[in-house]
Amino acid sequence: MTTARAAALDILARSHSREGFVAELLDENLTRTGLSAQDRRFVTQLVFGVIRRRGTLDALLKPFIQRPLNNVEPALMDALRLGAFQIAFLTHVPKHAAVHETVELANHIGRGQAKGFLNGVLRRVAETVTDEYTDAPGADALPFEAVPSSVTVGSAAHSDFSTPAGEITERPAVVGRYRKLARPVLPNLEEDFAGYLAAGFSWPRWLADRWLARFGRDEATRLGFWFNAPPSLWLRVNKLKGEREDYRVQLAARNIDADTGPHPQSLRLLEGHSVRDLPGYADGEFAVQDPSAMAVATALNPAPGWRVLDLCAAPGGKTTHLAELMHNRGRIVACDIEAKRLDTVATLCRRLGVSNVEPVLVKDGTDAPAGPFDAALVDAPCSNTGVLGRRPEVRWRVQPGEFEYLIRLQTKLLFAALDRVKPGGVVVYSTCSIEPDENENVVKGVRRGIKGLKVEAEGYAIPGKPADGGYWARLRKPG
Ligand SMILES: C[S@@+](CC[C@H](N)C(=O)[O-])C[C@H]1O[C@@H](n2cnc3c(N)ncnc32)[C@H](O)[C@@H]1O
C-alpha cells in the first residue's frame, strides 16, 4: 500500500519527463492510488509545493551537500526537496517526522544505501529552520506566506499595469511573513535583490531580473508571495442552468462557503474542495474558471445567433462561456491543434449543456475555416507568467529565448482571426501572460499592418487583485 509521500515522490519523478501540466498528472494518478481524500490532498500539497518552491528548497539544501546539486541523482534530489519542503513550509508536520518519513522513502526508490545521506542533509536543514517568524526579508529569512491585510482602493503604486480608464480596483495590501533561519542561506538583499527574489520566491534568475527592473522591489515582493500561495478555487456559475445566487444557496445548504467575485458569474470557494464532489457538477451547473479568464468572453460580448470563431479553444473554458453568453444559439467554431485537448472541449460542452459548438482540429491556425464570422477570439498560447501560482511548473519551463517564437505565433494567429471576421467584426485577443511584449505590443504590431483597426477596449488583470494575471484587447475590424 503506497503512502502519500511515496505517491508524491512518484508523481514528482514523472513530472520531469512530461510536457503537460502537473495538475493533469495529479488528476490522472491520484485516483489510482487508493489513498483517502485527506491523503490525496496531502499529495497535492506536497507535489505543488515542491515544484513551486524548488529554487528555495535548493538554496536551503545546497550548503549541506558537498557536490553540485545537478550531480545528485534526480530521485534523491526529489526526496531531499520533499523532506526540506515539509521542514520549512508545513507547520503541521513535526520536523523529526518530516526527516524520518523522507529517509524511509529511500527503500521505495530503490536507494536504501542512501538513507545516511538523506538523514544527514535533512537533519542539518531541520536545525537551520527555526520556529520564529518576522515581517522583514533578509538572508536569514525565508519568504513563508502572504498575509492578506485590509483592503485598500487605488491603483498599483509600483506597477506599470494599467486598468481601464476611470476604473477603481480593490487591492488587498499583502504583507508577507518570513521564517527565520539559524544562519544566512539566501543572497544578501542589499547586494543582490534579484538574487534574493530568485532564491527566496523560487523564480528563475532571468525572471527575477526582468520583474525587479519592471516592477520595483515592493511590487516584485508582492508578486513573489502571491505566486507562491495556493490558488483559490473559482467557479463560473453556468448561465444556461441558473443564477449565481441560487447556486450559492445550494452550496450553503452543504455548508460550503463561497464569496462572490468581480465577475457577475464568479464565486470563490473559501476552502479547498474536490470539484467533482460539488453539488450540480454532473448537471453542469458550473465550470471551474478564474474571473480574469471570465472577463475575456465578456469583453467579446457575443450576441445570441452570431457565428463566432474561437481559434485557440482547448480545453474549452472560454468557448463554453461564449456559448452561455449567446444563450446556446448561433454557432461557435472551436479550433485547436491538439486533438486530445479538443476532446475535452466536447466533454465540457456536454456537461454544461452547450450544443452550439463545433470542434475543429487545425494544423497551425492559418487553416481554420474561412468564415466570414461575426466575431473571433484568439486566446493565444503564451508564456503563462500571469498564472505562475496555478501552474507551478511553468516558472521552470518557460525560457527567455521562447518569447520571440511566442510573439511571432501570437501575431500570426491574430492576423488569421482578423482575416476571418466580416468587415466591422470584433476580435478579442487575450493571454494569461503579464509581459507587454506578448500583449499590447502584439496588438500594436498587428495594428501597424491593418489600416483602420481600432482598439475599443483593453484590460490587464493584475495577479492577486484579486485573481490570476492576464490581458485582453477588443479590436474592431474596419468596415
Ligand atoms: C491558452 S490555451 C487556450 C485556453 C482556452 N481558450 C480556454 O479558455 O480553455 C491556448 C491553446 O492554443 C492551442 N494552440 C497552440 N498553437 C496553436 C495554433 N497554431 N493554432 C491553434 N491553436 C493553437 C493550444 O493547444 C492551447 O490549447
The ligand as an SDF file (V2000), in Angstrom:
LIG
                    3D

 27 29  0  0  0  0  0  0  0  0999 V2000
   -4.2980   29.4900  -23.6580 C   0  0  0  0  0  0  0  0  0  0  0  0
   -4.7200   27.9780  -24.3190 S   0  0  0  0  0  0  0  0  0  0  0  0
   -6.4110   28.1900  -24.6800 C   0  0  0  0  0  0  0  0  0  0  0  0
   -7.3200   28.0750  -23.4880 C   0  0  0  0  0  0  0  0  0  0  0  0
   -8.7870   28.0720  -23.8560 C   0  0  0  0  0  0  0  0  0  0  0  0
   -9.1570   29.2050  -24.6800 N   0  0  0  0  0  0  0  0  0  0  0  0
   -9.6710   28.0610  -22.6320 C   0  0  0  0  0  0  0  0  0  0  0  0
  -10.1450   29.1080  -22.2070 O   0  0  0  0  0  0  0  0  0  0  0  0
   -9.8910   26.9760  -22.0910 O   0  0  0  0  0  0  0  0  0  0  0  0
   -4.0140   28.0290  -25.9080 C   0  0  0  0  0  0  0  0  0  0  0  0
   -4.4040   26.8980  -26.8220 C   0  0  0  0  0  0  0  0  0  0  0  0
   -3.8690   27.1930  -28.1020 O   0  0  0  0  0  0  0  0  0  0  0  0
   -3.5620   25.9750  -28.7470 C   0  0  0  0  0  0  0  0  0  0  0  0
   -2.6500   26.2910  -29.8660 N   0  0  0  0  0  0  0  0  0  0  0  0
   -1.3120   26.3850  -29.8630 C   0  0  0  0  0  0  0  0  0  0  0  0
   -0.8620   26.7130  -31.0830 N   0  0  0  0  0  0  0  0  0  0  0  0
   -1.9530   26.8580  -31.8730 C   0  0  0  0  0  0  0  0  0  0  0  0
   -2.1510   27.1880  -33.2430 C   0  0  0  0  0  0  0  0  0  0  0  0
   -1.1200   27.4480  -34.0480 N   0  0  0  0  0  0  0  0  0  0  0  0
   -3.4100   27.2490  -33.7160 N   0  0  0  0  0  0  0  0  0  0  0  0
   -4.4590   26.9890  -32.8990 C   0  0  0  0  0  0  0  0  0  0  0  0
   -4.3390   26.6550  -31.6010 N   0  0  0  0  0  0  0  0  0  0  0  0
   -3.1020   26.5980  -31.0920 C   0  0  0  0  0  0  0  0  0  0  0  0
   -3.0040   25.1130  -27.6590 C   0  0  0  0  0  0  0  0  0  0  0  0
   -3.1260   23.7460  -27.9810 O   0  0  0  0  0  0  0  0  0  0  0  0
   -3.8630   25.5250  -26.4570 C   0  0  0  0  0  0  0  0  0  0  0  0
   -4.9210   24.6190  -26.2850 O   0  0  0  0  0  0  0  0  0  0  0  0
  1  2  1  0
  2  3  1  0
  2 10  1  0
  3  4  1  0
  4  5  1  0
  5  6  1  0
  5  7  1  0
  7  8  2  0
  7  9  1  0
 10 11  1  0
 11 12  1  0
 11 26  1  0
 12 13  1  0
 13 14  1  0
 13 24  1  0
 14 15  1  0
 14 23  1  0
 15 16  2  0
 16 17  1  0
 17 18  1  0
 17 23  2  0
 18 19  1  0
 18 20  2  0
 20 21  1  0
 21 22  2  0
 22 23  1  0
 24 25  1  0
 24 26  1  0
 26 27  1  0
M  CHG  2   2   1   9  -1
M  END
$$$$
